[in-house]
Amino acid sequence: MTDYTQLGVKDIRDGVAGGDFTAREVAESFNAAVAAAADLNAFIVTTPDHALAAADATDAKRAKGEDLGKMGGVPIGMKDLFATKGVQTTAASHILEGFKPEYESTVSQKLWDAGAGMLGKLNLDQFAMGSSNETSYFGNVSSPWKKDGTNAAMSPGGSSGGSSSAVSARIAPAATGTDTGGSIRQPAAFTGICGIKPTYGRCSRWGVVAFASSLDQAGPMARSVEDCAIMLEAMAGFDPKDATSLQMDVPNWEAALSADLKGKKIGIPKEYRMDGTDQAILDSWEQGKAMLRDAGAQIVDVSLPHTKYALPAYYIIAPAEASSNLARYDGVRYGLRDLPDGAGLQDMYAATRAAGFGDEVKRRVLIGTYVLSAGFYDAYYTQAQKIRTLVAQDFEKAFGECDVILAPTTPTASFPLGSLNEDPLTMYLNDVFAVPASLAGLPAMSVPAMLNSDGLPLGLQLVGKPFDEQGVLDAGLAIQQRAGFDAKPEMWW
């Protein structure tokens, strides 16, 4: 009997289309896997009926000889940042607990239209603020991976930790993620899966709970480059409801995939060789260069001189935008309302936000409000925006010398849950390699490269020119084929 949970997006889609098995069989298998893996806490809400209904619709279409769509028969996990009509959408925050939207996000609707079904809403760091998936009101998400010789619960990365954990644990073949400063790529690297952040504007932000509007971008997380390409095709496309949406045709990334990199130049940024980076990460970077050279690419050195300023600039811009976006949660229109006896309007605002927001969200709102205040706007926010422009110009200049940039995804492998809670600055440093591409709005992907000496996955990051997701995917495919990464976590849950 086929274990459908070991199949990825492409294999499920093609198997259902070819009549090898039914979409219902696949959905039932994954629903059972989700229920059995409750200890991971990857899902806030499960929706087995949604997955089965979509599967039955796909099977009915196949019986009639109709087109099944790009994702026909594939059940997926939906990060609980995407509005899903009639299904609780919380952004992992108490302030939105119980909120059931009367509308569907553009990205999730595109996926349902493509034939996908929903296994449930995936846990995340509250309002996507975090690098370890420990800030959720609904509890920590555990990685399915364990460090050799210990039983400590490991971080699945953040904010898309529920997505990375579910895909890596084989309880979902794929999942949506969102990436503001690395929240698709870092968790993908921590859990040995693939994840791509497309060019800013490729995927609609309409119906996605906002963190930092000029940075947020949705993308797919799956176990292979091919699966990411398929899912990204289904997710992407112009949306008139999103003013930042790109009015461009969606390329057929899957059909154009090629691991032949002859004639391509891969840039190696010297500034990414930073103090504090694990030696295993640096070793994997060297192996990545060799893999891409073997695929026919030429390796060239490039410079991104403002890299060291990118992280501090990000942690001014993102909290500033967050403080503005989160002002809408006031207890008046929807979500939590905390109204003490005899309280006035301002008292209700304060009580609702005190009870509804977690510590990390409060920290970032306070930072954001501070840098936007009259006395500090020019000193901090304006300067950070100038740095952002310089970072983007660095990439533009570098891409005059190369086609794709190769770098580590993270400075370390995963770490035990709770180990960095008292040191938020060290936690923020997890995003040091991912943030520059986010500030520049570039497509970037993490692909698993190897296991370190502790048996934990390490990822390599590929950054491309604006709108060149194809170049990123092709380089990712070249690494995937040569790395032969087929390790998977042992089932301990």
N, C-alpha and C positions, 0 to 999 in steps of 0.2 A: 504493500500500500504506500502511495506517495505521501511524504510528509510535506504538505503544501507550505508550511511555515518556513521551510528552507529555500523556497523559491523567491526570486526578486520580481520586480515590476514587469520586466520584459518577458520572463518565463511564464508568469501568470497570465499576462495579456495574450501571449501567443498560444499558450496551452488552452485557454478558454476559447479563443477564436478558432483553434484547430479541432476542438471537440475532444481533446485529451481528458478533460475533466470539466466540471461545471463551475460556474462562479459561486454557486451556493456552497459547494463542497469547500471551496477556498475560504469563503466567509465564515463558515462554521468552524473550520480549523483555526483560523486566527482569533475568532471570538473566544474559543476555548483556551487558546494560549494567553490571551489578555487576562482572562479570569484566573488562570493558574499562576500568573506572575504579579499578583497584587502586591507582593512584598517590595517590588521595585518602586511602587508609588508613582509610576510613569503617567497614569491617567487620573485626571480629576473626576471625569464623568465617562462612563462607557455607554456606547450606543449600539449594542448588537443588532437591534431591529433595523437601524439605518443601514448597516452593512448588508444584512440579509435582503432588505427591500431593493437595494441597488443591485445586488447579485441576481435576484430574481428577474429584475428588469433587463439585465444583460443577457441572461439565459433566454428570455422571451424574444429578445431582438435576434439572437443567434438562430433560434428556431424559425424565425421569419426570413432569415437571410439578410438582415439589416446590418448596417455599419455599427460596430460596437464602440467606436471611439478610441482615442489614444490610450485611455486608462481602463478600457472595458474589463470588468471583472476583478479589478484590483482594489482591495480594501486598504485604507490608509488611516494614519493618525493625524488629527488636526490640532495644531498648537492652540491652546486656549487663549489666544490673542485675536483669533479670527472670529468675527460674528457669525453664528450659525443659527438660522431661524428656528425658534422654538426650543433650542438646546442651550442650557446655561453657558454663558460666556463671562468669565471672571477676571481674566488677566492674572489669575492666581492671587487675587486680592480680596480681602474681606469686604472692602467697600463696594464691590460688584457682586458679591455672593447672592445667588438667586436671580440674577438678571438674565432674562431670556429675550434676546432680540426679536423684533418683528421683521427682520430683514436678514439677508445673507451677504456675506462679504463677496466682493467680485472674484477673488482668488478661489474661495471654496466653491462658489457657483460654477466657475469654469471647470473645476475638477469633477463636480457632480455631472456636469454636462458632458464631460469626456468619458463618463462611465465608471468613475471611482465611487466607492462607498466609504462611510465613516465608521471606524471602530470605536472612536471616542475622542474626547477633548484632552489633550496632553498637558501635563503639568509643566511649569516654567518658573523662573525667578519672577517675583511680583513685578508687574508692569514691565517685564523684560529687563529689569535692573539687577544684574548679578552675573557672576562668572562661574558659579558652582552649583546652582539650583538648590540653594539653601535659604532663599528669602521668600519662598512661597508660603502663603497663609495655610495652604493645604498640606504642608509637610515637605521634607526633603525628598528629592528623587535620588535613588541609588543607581550607580552604574552597575551593569551586569558583570563587569570585570572586577577581579580581585588581584591585589598585589601578591606575588608569590610569597608563600610562607606566612601570610596574615589573613585574618578574616574581617579586617576593617572595611567598613562601607566606604567606597570610593566615589568621588565626584564624577558625574557624567558631563560636567561642563555646564555653562549657562550662556544665555538664558534658556536656550532650546534644549535643556537637559532631559525633559520628558521625551522629546522627539528622538534625541540621540540614543537614550536608553532603550526605548521601544524598538527602534530599528536594529540596534546592535544585538538585543536579546531575542530577535526573531519573533517578536509578538506583533510586529507590523512590517510589511515589506518596504514601506516608505512613509514619510511624514513631512508635513510642512514645518518650516522654521522661519524665523525672522532674524535679520542681521542688522544691528545698529552699529556695533563696533567690533563684531567678530562672533556674534551669538549663533551663527550657523557653523562657522568654520572651527571655532575652538571646541565646542562639544563633539563635533564630528571627529576631530583629531583625538580627543580623549577616549573615544569609544570604538575606534577602528572602522569608521564608515566614511562615506563621501558626503559632502555638502557644498553647494554652490550658492554664493550671493551674486545675483546678476547685476548688470549695470543699473544704477539708480533710475527708476522709472520703468523698467522692463515689466514689473509686476505691480498691479494696482494696489495702492494702500487703502482704498475705500473699504470700510468695514473692518479694518484692522485697528485695534486699540493702539493709540499713538503713544510713543515714548519720545523720540526726537524726530520730528517730521522731515527734516532735511537729510536724515541719515537712514531711517528705517527702510528696509527692503525685504520682501518675502522671497523665499527660495526653497528648493527641495532638499531633503536629506534621504539618502538611500544607501544600499550596500555596494553599488557600482556606479561608475561614470555613466554607463549606458542608461541606467535607470534614472539617474539625475537628468540626463538630456531629455528622456521621454516625458518625465513629470514637468520639467521646466517648460517644455512646449505647451503642455496643457494649461499651465498656470499663467503664462505671459500673455501680453497683448494690451492694446490701447484701451483705456477706459475713460470716457468723457466725464465720469463722476470724480476723477482724480486729476487735479490741475497739474500734477507733476508727472503724469503718465506719458510715456513716449509714444508718439504717433508713428509707429514703425511696424512693418510686417514682422511676424514671428518666423524666424528661419526654421528650416527642418534640421535641427541640430543632430537628431538621431541618425538620419540617413547620411549626413555629411561626416560623421565621425571617422577619424583616421589617426592611427598611431604613427604614421610616417611623418617625421618632422624634418625631412631633408629640405635644406634651404631656410630653415627657421633659426633664429638666434634667441637664446635663452639668457636673460640678464641675471646676474648675481649681485645684489646690492651689498656693498661692503659694510654699510652702516648697520646691517642686521646681525653682524657678528658681535653681540653685546655681552658684557660682563654678566655673569649669573645664569647664562644659558647652559643647560645640561650638556655634558659632552656627548651623550647619546643623541641628542637633538642635532648637534653639529655633525656627528658621524652620519646620521640619516640624510642630512643636507648634502654631504659629499656623495653619498650613494645616489641621491636624486640626480645630481649633476651627471654621474656616470650613466645612469639609466637614460637620461634625455640625450646624452651624447651618443649612446648606442642606438637611439631611435633616429639618428641622423642630424640632430641639432648641433649648432655651434654654441659653445658656452662663452659668454663675454662678461666682463666686469662692468657694472654700472654704478652710479652714485645717486643716492637719494639723501642729500645733505641735511634736510630739515626733519629727518625721521625722529630725532631725539625730542623734537618739540611737538610731535603729533599727539602723543598720549596726553600730555597736559592740556593741549588745545581741545582735544576731544572731551576731556572731563570738565571743561568750561562750557563748551557748546551744547553737549548733550543734556547736562542738568539744566541749563538755561531754557532749552526748548521743553524739557520735561516739566519744569515749574509752570510754564505757560499752559501746556496741554492738560496737566492734572488739575488746573484750577476749576475745570468743569465738574469735578467731583465734590459737590458741596452739600449733598443731602437734600437738595430741593427737588430735582426732577426724577432721578432714578437711583437705584442702589441703596446703600446703607443710609439711614438717618438716625442720628443720635441727638435727641432733643431733651436735655435735662429739664426738670421742673423749673418753671419761671424763666427759662432761657429766651434770649432774644436771637435775632438772626445771626449775629456774629458769634454768639455762644454756640449755636447749632453748627455753624461752619467748623469751628475749632474742635468741638466734641466729635463730630462726624469724622473729620480727618485724623484726629488723634486715635480714634478707635479703628478706623478703616485702613490706614496706611501702615505698612511695616517700617522697621527702623531704617532699612536701606533706602526705601522710597523717600522717607522724611529727610534723610541725609542729603539726597540729591536735590530734592525740592529746595532745601535751605541753601545749598551751594548755588543752585540756579537763580534763586531769588536775590541772593547776595551779589552775584556777578552782573545781574541786570539792574541793580539799584542805581540811583542817580549818581552817587559818588564813585562808583566802581565800573560802570558800563564801559567807558573808554579804556580804562586800565586793564580790564580783563576780557570782556566779551569782544570788543572791537579788535583787540590784539589777537585773540584766538582766531577770529575770522581771517585776519591777515595771514596767520600761520597756515590756516587751511588752504588759502590760495597758493602759498608757497609750496606746500606739500603736493598739491595738484600739478603745479608747474614742474616740480621735480620729476614726477611720473611722466609728464608730457615730454620732457627732455630725454629721459631714459628710454622711452619708447621710440625715440629717433634712432636709437642704437640697437634695439632688440624688439622681439615680437611678444614675448611673455617673460615675466619675472618669476624666478623660483626662490622661495624663502621657507624657513620653518613656519609652521602654523602657530605654535606656542613655544614658550621658553622652557617648559618642563612637561613631563607626562602628568597624568591625573594625580590628585593628592587625596588623602583621606578627608571625608566630610568632617567639618568642625575644626580642621587644623589651621585654617587661616581666618577664622571668624573674628579674632581680636586684632587683626591687622588688615584693614580695608585697602591700604595703599599697596601692599603686596598682592592682594587679590586683584586689584586693578591692573597690575603689571602683567597679568595673564593675557591681556589684550594687546600687548606692546607690538606684536608683529601683525596683528589683524587690523588695527585701527587706521593706519595710513590709507589703505585701499578704500575703507569706508568714507574717510574724509574726502577722498577724491571721487567717490561715486563709481569706482571701477568694478568690473566683474572679477571675482576671486573665489577660489575653490580649495578645499582641503581634501587630500587623497591619502589613505593609509599607506605607510611606507614599510614599517617593521615593528617588532616588539622590542622593548628595551630589556635590560637584564633582570628587571622585576616582573617581566611578562605582561607589561602594559603597552598599549598601542601608541605609536607616534605618527603624526601626520605631516605631510609636506603641503605647502601652500603655493598656488599658482595664481598670479595676478595678470590680467590682460588689459588691452587697450579698451577704451569705451566702445561698447556694442560688440566686442569680439569674444562673446561667450564661446564661440566655436574654437578659437585658438586655445582658450583655457581648457575646454573639454578634451580637445585633441592631446594636449600635453598631459592632462590627467590620465587619459587612456594609455598613453605611452608608459607612464609610471606604473599604472595598475597592471599592465601586462608583464612588465619586467619585475616588479616587486613580488608578484604572485602572492599577495597578502590574502590568506584564506583562514587565518586564525579566528576563532570565535570563543566567546566566554563560555565557561562551564555553567550548566544550569544548577544554581545553588538555591534558587527561590522555590 
